[in-house]
Amino acid sequence: MRLPVPGPRSLAGQLFAMQAVLIAVVVAGYALFTYVSDRQQAEEAAGRQARSVALAIADSPSVLDAIRTPDPTARLQPYAVRVMRDTDVDFVTIMDPDGIRWTHPDPGQIGRPFRGHIERAQRGETLTETYTGTLGPSVRAVAPVDDNGRVAGLVSAGIKVEEISKRAQEQLTALLAVAAGALLLGAVGTYVINARLRRHTHGMNADELSRMHDYHQAALHAVREGLLMLDGRHRVALINDGGRELLGVSGEVVGASVADLGLPTQLTGALLASEPRVDEVHLTAERVLVVNTSPVSGGEHRGTVVTLRDVTELQSLTGELDSERGFTQALRSQAHEAANRLHTVVSLIELGRAEEAVDFATAELELAQALTDQVVAAVSEPVLAALLLGKTAQANERGVELVVSQESRLDDGLLPPSLPARDLVTILGNLVDNAVDAAQGAVPSRVTVAAYTEGSGSDGSELVLRVSDTGAGVDPAHADLVFQRGYSTKPADEGGRGLGLALVRQAVQRHDGTLTVTGAEGGGARFEARLPLGDGAPPAAAAGRPGAGSAV
């Protein structure tokens, strides 16, 4: 049969055992030290007591008078017994100068020689010693009886070592009782403390805690999502590598307040909020983040757990998808219009008016081709050309005229690799959408788009993207607020508003560009983004010259 092998104790159990053994060792050591010390003190006290009794008897006049009688024993034996009883000593022996006993607790020992050292006492000195006599080991004192300078007798008083040990044992018993109480109290206190520790460590031992810590650190730094833990005072208690990268912080930030991290105001407000936040979209200088916060509470606010996800790529793809969806809707609308025109052509042919049918169809083809030719002639960069064609159709459906300015000229291959078309779609697409929303319902309803390069020389050239509308315009006092996430003059829908211009500013800042908003001629707002192209960009002469613009 296989015997069960006990597993490792929990950390709380190990601490309890260690503390219990430590308390027991301390108490036992103190008890042993006290016992030895008390026994030594008891022997010294017994010697002092015996010496005092012996000197008192030797100095007593009645003792000297009894010694001068022919039979000292007759008077001294009752006296010695009475002194033994009153002074709590084990024996009092009075003897002649030669050490022959006159008194003894055992009357049979009277007349016999005293067992012990009396030489110093015979010379008139008092001595104290531990000696084994007829009553066993004892601490005794021997004092001379002085008779005008002559030693007339000797007095010995003593306490048996057995009695001294009994006194020390009584003290030791009391000490052991106190030590046992201290040990019990220490054990109870240790058990209570370790029971609480056991709850906090979930009964795990030191190896398990160490292994869990290693797993925790590995998982913390391996996960790509950002993880941020704040304490009750909104200071950073923990941050992983993903959190540092997404928030754009470096250095030692643990212990720093969230307000001191230099984050955008709205993101800082979300992290400082006491209520939970679920899938909130926030912008930093370079990223679009989805923020979730969950307070940690146990009767009081102890901190906040924050998770961060980077949706910059997803947001860019969503913008491109919206543009493609708009272009698809425009094509569907155009297909519907083409079907109506085709029915018109067929009807004209059936009515025998073939020439009018040919003229009608030719005019529609020329108009569609003119639309494409004008956009491509101004902006031959394929992605932006496709974007403008789609936005033109969308604006037309909403009753807004989209105009590509004659100063626009952006050839294919002009843009450097450092300026991807995706960012241009984000910038121009959101600016056009915002302008169409603003111009819808205005008289006239028009949006003007300009895209060209400007500047040359050592400083390089810039790509200028300008979008103007005929809407209500932007209050100069709010010129900076319009680029903040969440700001919008339009009613909020299910998906929320106020993100488009914030994404535009983020993309512009990512490429070290500038974004401004001013009033347009004739009312409305004019948004202008300038993006550096580098030293290798073509000169501005190829960009064309400002003109009145061509309606698309």
C-alpha positions in Angstrom: 0.0 0.0 0.0 1.3 3.4 -1.0 1.5 5.8 1.9 0.1 9.2 1.3 2.8 11.9 1.1 1.8 15.2 2.6 1.9 18.0 0.2 3.7 21.3 0.8 2.1 23.5 3.4 0.5 26.7 2.5 2.4 29.9 3.1 0.1 30.7 6.0 0.7 27.3 7.5 4.4 27.6 7.2 4.4 31.0 8.8 2.2 29.7 11.6 4.5 26.7 12.3 7.6 29.0 12.2 6.1 31.5 14.5 4.8 28.8 16.9 8.3 27.2 17.1 9.9 30.6 17.5 7.6 31.5 20.4 8.2 28.1 22.0 12.0 28.4 21.8 11.9 32.0 23.2 9.7 31.0 26.1 11.7 27.8 26.8 15.0 29.7 26.7 13.6 32.4 29.0 12.3 29.8 31.4 15.6 27.9 31.5 17.5 31.2 32.1 15.1 32.2 34.8 15.3 28.8 36.5 19.1 28.9 36.6 19.1 32.5 37.7 16.5 31.9 40.4 18.3 28.8 41.7 21.5 30.8 42.0 19.7 33.6 43.7 17.9 31.1 46.0 21.3 29.6 47.1 22.7 33.1 47.7 19.6 34.0 49.7 19.8 30.8 51.7 23.5 31.5 52.5 22.6 35.0 53.7 19.8 33.7 55.8 21.9 31.0 57.4 24.7 33.5 58.1 22.3 35.9 59.7 20.8 33.1 61.9 24.3 31.9 62.9 25.6 35.3 63.8 22.4 36.1 65.8 22.7 32.9 67.8 26.5 33.5 68.4 25.9 37.0 69.6 23.0 36.0 72.0 24.0 36.4 75.7 21.8 33.5 76.7 23.9 31.2 74.4 27.1 32.4 76.1 25.6 31.8 79.5 24.5 28.3 78.6 28.0 27.5 77.3 29.4 28.4 80.7 27.2 25.9 82.5 28.3 22.3 83.1 25.7 20.9 80.7 25.2 23.3 77.8 23.0 20.8 75.9 20.2 21.0 78.5 19.6 24.7 77.8 20.8 25.0 74.2 18.9 22.1 72.6 15.4 23.5 73.2 16.7 26.9 72.2 18.1 25.6 68.9 14.8 23.8 68.1 12.9 26.9 68.8 15.2 29.0 66.6 14.9 26.4 63.8 11.1 26.7 63.9 11.1 30.5 64.0 13.7 31.2 61.4 12.7 28.5 58.9 16.2 26.9 58.7 16.8 23.2 58.5 19.3 22.9 61.4 21.0 24.8 64.1 24.1 23.2 65.6 25.9 24.7 68.6 29.2 23.0 69.4 32.3 23.5 71.5 35.5 25.0 70.0 36.7 21.6 69.0 33.5 20.9 66.9 31.7 18.5 69.4 28.0 19.1 69.0 25.9 20.3 71.9 22.7 20.5 69.8 21.4 18.8 66.6 18.0 18.3 65.0 18.7 14.6 65.5 19.4 14.1 69.2 21.4 11.0 68.4 24.1 13.2 66.8 24.7 15.2 70.0 28.2 14.6 71.3 29.5 13.7 68.0 32.0 15.8 65.9 30.6 18.4 63.5 30.9 17.4 59.8 32.2 20.5 58.0 34.9 23.0 57.9 35.4 24.9 61.2 39.0 26.0 61.0 38.3 29.7 60.0 35.5 29.8 62.7 38.0 28.6 65.3 40.2 31.6 64.3 37.3 33.9 65.0 36.0 34.3 61.4 32.5 33.6 60.0 32.3 31.4 56.9 29.6 30.2 54.5 29.8 27.0 52.4 27.8 24.2 50.7 28.6 20.9 52.4 27.1 17.4 52.7 26.6 16.6 56.3 24.4 14.2 58.3 21.2 15.8 56.8 22.5 15.8 53.3 23.8 18.6 51.1 23.1 22.0 52.6 24.1 25.6 52.5 25.5 26.4 55.9 27.2 29.2 57.9 29.6 28.8 60.8 30.1 31.6 63.3 32.3 31.8 66.5 30.9 32.6 69.9 33.2 35.2 71.3 33.9 35.3 75.1 36.1 38.4 75.6 38.3 37.6 72.7 38.3 33.9 73.2 36.3 31.5 71.1 34.0 29.8 73.5 31.9 27.8 71.0 30.8 27.6 67.4 27.3 28.0 65.9 26.3 26.5 62.5 22.9 27.2 60.8 22.0 25.8 57.5 19.3 25.1 54.8 19.2 21.9 52.9 19.8 22.1 49.1 16.7 20.0 48.7 14.6 22.9 50.2 16.4 25.4 48.0 15.6 23.3 44.9 12.0 23.1 46.1 11.8 26.9 46.3 13.3 27.2 42.8 10.9 24.6 41.5 7.9 26.5 42.9 9.1 29.6 41.1 9.7 27.5 38.0 6.2 26.2 38.1 4.8 29.7 38.3 7.1 30.7 35.5 6.1 27.8 33.3 2.5 28.7 33.8 3.1 32.2 32.7 5.2 30.9 29.8 2.4 28.5 28.8 -0.1 31.4 28.8 2.3 33.5 26.7 2.8 30.6 24.3 -1.0 30.0 24.0 -1.7 33.7 23.5 1.1 33.9 20.9 -0.2 30.8 19.1 -3.8 32.2 19.1 -2.6 35.5 17.7 -0.4 33.8 15.2 -3.3 31.6 14.1 -5.6 34.6 13.7 -3.1 36.5 11.6 -2.3 33.5 9.5 -5.9 32.7 9.0 -6.3 36.1 7.4 -3.1 35.6 5.4 -4.5 32.3 4.2 -7.6 34.0 2.9 -5.5 36.6 1.1 -3.2 33.9 -0.4 -6.1 31.5 -1.1 -4.2 28.8 0.7 -1.3 28.7 -1.7 2.2 28.0 -0.6 5.3 30.0 -1.4 6.2 28.0 -4.5 2.6 28.4 -5.9 2.7 32.1 -5.2 6.1 32.4 -6.9 4.9 30.5 -9.9 1.7 32.5 -10.2 3.8 35.7 -10.0 5.9 34.4 -12.9 2.8 33.6 -15.0 1.3 37.0 -14.1 4.4 38.8 -15.3 4.7 36.7 -18.5 1.0 37.2 -19.3 1.1 40.9 -18.5 3.9 41.7 -20.9 2.8 39.2 -23.6 -0.7 40.6 -24.1 -0.9 43.2 -26.9 -3.8 45.0 -25.4 -3.0 47.8 -22.9 -3.6 47.1 -19.2 -3.6 49.9 -16.7 -4.3 49.6 -12.9 -5.0 52.7 -10.8 -5.1 52.9 -7.0 -7.7 54.7 -5.0 -5.9 58.0 -5.5 -5.8 57.6 -9.3 -2.1 56.9 -9.3 -0.6 54.3 -11.7 -0.2 51.0 -9.8 0.6 48.8 -12.8 1.0 49.2 -16.5 2.1 46.7 -19.1 4.1 47.2 -22.2 1.0 47.4 -24.4 -0.4 50.2 -22.2 2.9 52.2 -22.4 2.9 51.9 -26.2 -0.8 52.8 -26.7 -0.7 55.7 -24.3 2.7 56.9 -25.6 4.3 57.1 -22.1 7.9 56.2 -21.2 10.1 56.1 -18.2 9.0 55.3 -14.6 5.2 56.1 -14.5 4.3 53.7 -11.6 3.2 55.9 -8.7 2.5 58.9 -11.0 -0.9 60.5 -11.1 -3.0 60.0 -14.3 -3.3 63.7 -14.6 0.5 64.0 -14.9 0.8 61.6 -17.9 0.2 64.3 -20.5 -2.8 62.4 -22.0 -5.6 64.2 -23.9 -8.2 65.9 -21.6 -11.1 63.6 -22.5 -9.0 60.4 -22.1 -7.8 61.7 -18.7 -11.4 62.4 -17.6 -12.4 58.9 -18.6 -9.6 57.4 -16.5 -10.4 59.6 -13.5 -14.2 58.8 -13.7 -15.6 56.7 -10.8 -18.3 55.1 -13.0 -17.4 52.4 -15.4 -16.8 53.2 -19.1 -17.7 50.6 -21.8 -16.1 50.7 -25.3 -15.5 54.4 -25.3 -13.5 55.7 -28.3 -10.8 58.2 -27.5 -8.0 59.7 -29.5 -4.4 60.2 -28.6 -1.8 62.0 -30.8 -1.4 58.9 -33.0 -4.0 56.3 -32.1 -7.7 55.6 -31.8 -8.3 53.7 -28.6 -11.3 51.9 -27.2 -11.3 52.3 -23.5 -13.0 50.2 -20.9 -12.8 51.0 -17.1 -14.0 48.9 -14.2 -13.8 50.2 -10.6 -12.4 47.9 -8.0 -14.5 48.3 -4.8 -14.9 46.4 -1.6 -17.1 48.8 0.3 -14.9 51.7 -0.8 -13.2 52.8 -4.0 -9.9 50.9 -4.1 -8.9 51.6 -7.7 -9.7 51.1 -11.3 -8.8 48.5 -13.9 -8.4 50.0 -17.4 -8.1 48.0 -20.7 -7.0 49.7 -23.9 -7.4 48.4 -27.5 -5.9 50.0 -30.5 -8.5 50.4 -33.3 -6.5 52.9 -35.4 -6.2 50.4 -38.3 -9.9 49.4 -37.8 -11.0 53.0 -37.9 -9.1 53.7 -41.0 -10.5 50.6 -42.7 -14.0 51.7 -41.5 -13.5 55.1 -43.2 -12.4 53.4 -46.4 -15.3 51.0 -46.2 -17.7 54.0 -45.7 -16.2 55.6 -48.8 -16.6 52.4 -50.8 -20.1 52.0 -49.5 -21.0 55.5 -50.5 -19.4 54.9 -53.9 -21.5 51.7 -54.2 -24.6 53.5 -53.3 -23.8 56.2 -55.9 -23.3 53.5 -58.5 -26.6 51.9 -57.5 -28.3 55.3 -57.8 -26.6 55.9 -61.2 -27.7 52.5 -62.3 -31.3 53.4 -61.4 -31.0 56.6 -63.3 -29.4 54.8 -66.3 -32.3 52.4 -66.3 -34.8 55.3 -66.4 -32.8 56.9 -69.2 -32.7 53.6 -71.1 -36.5 53.3 -70.8 -36.7 56.8 -72.2 -34.5 55.9 -75.2 -36.5 52.7 -75.9 -39.7 54.6 -75.7 -38.5 57.3 -78.2 -37.4 54.5 -80.6 -40.8 52.8 -80.3 -42.4 56.1 -81.0 -40.4 56.3 -84.2 -38.3 59.2 -83.0 -34.9 57.6 -83.4 -32.9 60.8 -83.9 -34.1 62.3 -80.6 -33.3 59.0 -78.9 -29.7 59.1 -80.2 -29.3 62.8 -79.2 -30.7 62.0 -75.7 -28.4 59.0 -75.2 -25.3 60.9 -76.5 -25.9 63.8 -74.2 -26.1 61.5 -71.1 -22.9 59.8 -72.2 -21.1 63.0 -72.7 -22.2 64.3 -69.3 -21.0 61.2 -67.5 -17.7 61.2 -69.3 -17.2 64.9 -68.6 -17.7 64.2 -64.9 -15.0 61.6 -64.9 -12.6 63.6 -67.2 -12.9 66.7 -65.0 -12.2 64.9 -61.8 -9.3 62.8 -63.2 -7.8 65.8 -65.0 -7.7 67.7 -61.7 -6.7 64.8 -59.4 -5.2 61.8 -61.2 -4.1 60.1 -58.0 -6.4 57.0 -58.3 -7.5 56.7 -54.6 -8.4 60.4 -54.2 -10.0 60.4 -57.7 -12.3 57.5 -56.8 -13.0 59.1 -53.4 -14.1 62.4 -55.1 -16.2 60.6 -57.7 -18.0 58.7 -54.9 -18.4 61.8 -52.8 -19.7 63.8 -55.8 -22.5 61.2 -56.4 -23.3 61.2 -52.6 -23.5 65.0 -52.5 -25.7 65.1 -55.6 -28.2 62.7 -54.0 -28.4 65.1 -51.0 -28.9 68.1 -53.2 -25.4 69.5 -52.7 -23.2 70.6 -55.6 -19.5 69.4 -55.2 -17.0 71.5 -57.0 -13.4 70.6 -57.7 -11.4 73.9 -57.9 -9.4 74.6 -61.1 -6.3 75.1 -59.0 -6.4 71.4 -58.1 -3.8 69.2 -59.7 -2.4 66.1 -58.1 -0.7 63.7 -60.5 -0.4 60.0 -60.0 2.9 59.0 -58.3 3.3 62.4 -56.7 2.7 61.3 -53.1 5.7 59.9 -51.2 5.5 56.5 -49.5 5.5 58.3 -46.1 2.1 59.7 -47.0 -0.2 56.7 -47.6 -3.4 57.0 -49.5 -5.3 55.7 -46.5 -4.5 58.8 -44.4 -5.5 61.0 -47.3 -8.8 59.2 -47.5 -9.3 59.8 -43.8 -8.5 63.5 -44.1 -10.3 64.4 -47.3 -13.2 62.0 -46.9 -14.1 63.4 -43.4 -13.6 67.0 -44.5 -15.9 66.5 -47.5 -18.5 64.6 -45.4 -18.5 67.4 -42.8 -18.8 70.1 -45.5 -21.7 68.3 -47.2 -23.5 68.0 -43.9 -23.0 71.7 -43.3 -24.0 72.8 -46.8 -27.1 70.6 -47.1 -30.2 72.9 -47.0 -28.2 76.1 -47.6 -28.7 78.3 -50.6 -26.7 77.8 -52.6 -25.7 74.3 -51.4 -22.1 73.9 -52.6 -18.9 72.3 -51.4 -15.6 73.3 -53.1 -12.5 71.0 -52.9 -9.0 71.9 -53.8 -6.0 69.5 -53.8 -2.6 70.7 -55.0 1.1 71.0 -54.0 2.7 74.2 -53.0 6.3 75.3 -52.2 9.7 74.1 -53.2 13.4 74.5 -52.3 15.3 73.2 -49.3 12.2 73.2 -47.1 10.4 70.9 -49.5 6.8 71.2 -50.7 3.4 70.7 -49.1 0.3 69.0 -50.1 -2.7 71.3 -49.6 -6.2 69.9 -49.1 -8.8 72.6 -48.8 -12.6 72.0 -48.4 -15.0 74.9 -48.3 -18.8 74.9 -47.8 -21.7 77.4 -47.9 -23.1 76.4 -44.6 -23.5 78.3 -41.4 -19.8 78.5 -40.7 -17.8 78.0 -37.5 -17.9 80.3 -34.6 -14.3 81.7 -34.2 -14.5 81.1 -30.5 -15.0 77.4 -31.2 -12.3 77.1 -33.9 -10.2 74.7 -31.8 -13.1 72.8 -30.2 -14.4 71.5 -33.6 -11.3 69.2 -33.8 -12.0 67.6 -30.4 -13.7 64.3 -30.1 -17.3 64.5 -29.2 -17.8 68.1 -30.4 -20.6 68.5 -32.9 -23.3 71.0 -33.8 -25.5 68.2 -35.2 -27.8 66.1 -33.1 -26.2 62.8 -31.9 -27.2 59.6 -33.5 -26.8 56.0 -32.4 -23.2 55.8 -33.3 -22.3 59.2 -31.9 -20.8 62.2 -33.6 -17.8 64.4 -33.3 -15.2 61.8 -34.3 -14.5 62.7 -38.0 -12.7 66.0 -37.5 -10.8 64.6 -34.5 -9.6 61.8 -36.8 -8.6 64.4 -39.4 -6.5 66.3 -36.9 -4.9 63.1 -35.6 -3.9 62.1 -39.2 -2.6 65.6 -39.9 -0.5 65.7 -36.7 0.8 62.2 -37.4 2.5 63.6 -40.5 3.6 66.8 -38.9 1.1 68.9 -40.8 -1.2 71.7 -39.9 -5.0 72.0 -39.9 -6.9 75.2 -39.7 -10.5 76.4 -40.1 -11.5 79.9 -41.2 -14.5 81.6 -42.7 -15.1 80.9 -46.4 -15.9 83.6 -48.9 -19.6 84.2 -49.1 -20.1 82.5 -45.7 -19.6 78.9 -44.5 -16.3 77.4 -43.3 -13.1 76.6 -45.0 -10.9 73.7 -43.6 -7.3 73.5 -44.9 -4.8 70.7 -44.2 -1.2 71.1 -45.1 1.0 68.0 -45.2 4.8 68.2 -45.9 5.9 66.0 -48.8 9.7 66.2 -48.3 12.5 67.5 -50.5 11.8 65.3 -53.5 8.3 66.7 -54.3 7.7 68.5 -57.6 7.7 72.3 -57.6 4.5 74.2 -57.2 4.5 75.4 -60.8 2.9 72.1 -61.8 0.1 72.6 -59.3 -1.8 75.0 -61.5 -3.1 78.4 -60.7 -6.2 79.5 -58.8 -9.3 79.8 -60.8 -13.0 80.0 -60.4 -13.4 76.3 -60.2 -15.3 73.8 -62.3 -18.6 72.3 -61.2 -18.7 68.5 -61.0 
